[in-house]
């Protein structure tokens, strides 16, 4: 019985992490979009207060804006950690940079 013809297999594409600059650009875009949405929420809050909306309604929207700001802060910190991991020359440098990021989180979170 003749052997089936061999078909050429395409080599598996290795998972490549994005270039640090590409990741940073994408991340900056994400953070800027989040901040612009928060800016819109704050403008809406001003309008609510000026129009005399009930305090509970204003408080609810303030809570939403605060949570959005917190999520944006953590996204920014994720970028800091990612940069530490991708740009460090050695494992010691990586640990040092991650520790620095941890101190920033402790300070501002």
Secondary structure as the mmCIF struct_conf table of DSSP 4:
data_model
#
loop_
_struct_conf.conf_type_id
_struct_conf.id
_struct_conf.beg_label_comp_id
_struct_conf.beg_label_asym_id
_struct_conf.beg_label_seq_id
_struct_conf.end_label_comp_id
_struct_conf.end_label_asym_id
_struct_conf.end_label_seq_id
HELX_LH_PP_P HELX_LH_PP_P1 UNK A 2 UNK A 15
HELX_LH_PP_P HELX_LH_PP_P2 UNK A 17 UNK A 19
HELX_RH_AL_P HELX_RH_AL_P1 UNK A 20 UNK A 50
TURN_TY1_P TURN_TY1_P1 UNK A 51 UNK A 52
HELX_RH_AL_P HELX_RH_AL_P2 UNK A 55 UNK A 87
BEND BEND1 UNK A 89 UNK A 90
HELX_RH_AL_P HELX_RH_AL_P3 UNK A 91 UNK A 108
#
